[in-house]
Amino acid sequence: MDKGLYMSVAAMRSAEKRIETIAGNLANVSSPSFKRSSSVTQAFDVGAGTNKHTELRSTTSVDWTQGMLERREDPFALALEGDGFFAVETPEGEAYTRDGAFRLNDLGELLTKDGYPVSWVAARGRVQATGEEVTVDGAGKVRQGKDDIGQLKLADFADRSQLKVDRFGYWHARPDMEPKEPTAVVRQNSYERSNAEAIDELVGLIKVQRSFESAANVMKSIDQSYKRLNNAR
């Protein structure tokens, strides 16, 4: 019975972790460029002899698959098609995002929606707010009319699983992480949708809830068995 209790508790903890992950995905279904998370549960033995029991461990990973691109009538709405990130300047150093919903400040600097400057390959480019039309090509080269403004900095990493995301959705890399040449193509007048689908997440949530209920019922049955044994005359 002890083994059954261990397994039931471990299964409930695993289900709780998966529910938290799915809830996060559902909350960001409408967030541009959001990458859904998925959890995997592994079983392993703990202890030895009569104390040996099986535990379950859940690990979370990011699904980096491409989100659908949608049209937006805004020259500073940029999306990435393929692998890579826009680099941005934050108080904590360079960070990375796929959310290209940029805007201009009064100085003509390109900023993220949170006010962080977008990184450029060389000197920071400046756009004339009342100037000619701004165009951005697939490599991130920005032009205003016939004038070259500069090139937006793109980045990628060999092992993206080591990236850490902050509460604002920006990814941060350790200094020792190996860079990788990005293959992403910049698409102007577009934004990337979240790759989380509400229907898929809701179906997954129902399955996890059933697993949680099953584990809870097993634990309840074991508890009732203990009570009968302890009250036996």
N, C-alpha and C positions, 0 to 999 in steps of 0.2 A: 504493500500500500504506500510506503514511503516513496518508492520509485514512481508510483503513479502520481503522487502529489508533486514531486519535483518536476515531472514532465508537464503536468497541467499548469503549474505556475510559470514554467519556462515558455510554454505555448501561449499563455495569456500575455506575458511580457512581449513576446515576439509580435503578437497580433496588435498590441498597443503601439509598438514602434511603426508597424506598417500603416496603421490608421493615421498616425501623425504625419507620415510621409504623404499619404493620399490626400489628407486635409490640406497640406501645403500646396500640392498640385492643383487641387480644386480652387483654392484661393487665388491662384495665379493663372487661371485659364485665359483671362483677358489681358494679362500683362505682356506687352510686346517683348519678344525674343526670349521669354522665360523657357528654361530647360527643366523638364520634369525630373523628379527623382524616383528611383525604384529601390526596393529593399530585397535582399536575399537572406534566407534563413539557413543556417548550417547547424547540424547536430554534432556534439563532441562529448566525450566521457570525462567526468571529473571524479577524483578520488580513487580509492583502490579497495579491494576486498568487499566487505559488507557495506562499506560507505560509498562504493562506486555507483554513480548515477549519471544520467545523460542530461546535458544542458543544451539549450538552443541559443544561438547567437545570430543577431540580425545586423547586416551591414548595408549601408546606403550608398548608392552610386548615382551619378548624373547621366541622364540620357541626352547625348549631344546631337541627336538627329535634327535635321533641318526643319524649321517651322515654315509654314506656307508664307509666301510673300504677297502683300496686298498693296494696291496702289494708293498713294496719298498725294494730294496736290500741294506739295510743300517742297521746295528745292533743297531744304536742309533735313528732309526726312530721308535717311540712308539706311539701307539694309545690307546685310552680308549674305551672300549665297555661297556656301562652302565652308571650309574650316578656317577659323580665325576669329580675331577680336579687334575692335577699335581700342586703341590705347588712350587713356585719359589721365590727367594729372589731379591727384587728390592730396589732401594734407598728409596722408600716410605713405605717399609715394605713388609711383605709376600703378594704375589698376586697369582692368580690362572689362569690356562690355560688348554685347552684341546689339544693344539697344541704341540705334542711331537716330533717335528723335532729338536732333540737335536744334539749337537756336543761336541767334546772334545777340551779343550785348552791345552797349552803346559805343564800344571801341572797335566793333566789327570782329570780335573774337568768337570763335565757334565754341559753344558750351553744351554740356549735357543738360538734361532736364533738372538736375540737381545743382547746376551752376559750376561744374568742374570743367576746366579747359580741356579741349580735345588735343591730343598730342599730334605733332607733325613730324615728318621725317627730318626736316632741318629747322630753320627758323619758323616761329609760329606765324601762320598766315593771318591776314586781316582782310575782311570783306567790306566793301562799301555798301552800306545798307540801302542807299538810294542809287547805287550804280547799275551797271548793265546786268544782264541775266547771269546767274551763277550755274556752272555745269560741273559735274563730278563724274569722271570716267570710272571704268571698272577697276583700275589700279588705285583709285583714291586720289587722283590728281585733280586739283580744283582750279578752275579758270573762271574769271569774270570778264565776259566779253572776250577780247583778245589777250588779256593779261593773265599770265600764270601766277596763281596765288601760292601754290605749294602742293605738297602731297601729304595726305593723312597717313598717320602711322598705323599699320596693322601688325598684329603679333599672333603667335601661336606657340604651343609647347608640346614636346614629345610625349609627356605624360600629364594629360590634363586632370587626371584623378587627384593630383597633388595640389591643385588650385583650391583656395579657400574663398568662400563667398561671404561678404559682409551683409549687414542687415539692410543695406540699400540695394543689394543685388549686384555689386561690383566684385569681380574676381581678383584675387591677389596671388602673386607668385613669390616663392622663396628665391633669394638671390642665386641659389645653386641649381635651380631648375633649368633643364636643357631647352633652349629655344628651338623652334621649328619654323620653317618657311611657310607662311600662311598661303592657302590656296583659294581663299575667299575672294569673290568678285563683288565689288561695291555696286549696289543698284540704287540710283537716285530716284526720288519721288516714290519711295516704297518703305514699308516696314515689315519686319518679320514677326509673325504671330507666334504665340506660345505653342510648343509642341505637345502640350497636355490637352487631351480631349475630355470634355466633361462626362460624356457617356461612358467612355472606357474607365475613367476613374471611379465613377459611381458603381459600375459593375464590380470593379475590384474591391470597393469598399464593402459592398454587400457580402462578397465572399469572405473577406477578413472578419466581418462581424459574425458571420456564421461560425467561423473557426474559433473565435473568442468565446462564443456561447457554448460551443461543444466542449471546449476545455473547462469552462466554468461548471458545466453540468457534470463532467467527470470528477472535478474536485468536490462538488457538492455530494456526489454519490459516495466518494471515499470518506468524506466527513461523516455522513450518516452511518456508514459502516462502522467507523470508529466509535460513534455514540452507542450503537447497538452492542458492540463488544464491551465497552466500558460499563454499560448498564446491565450486562448479562448477570443472571443470578444462578 
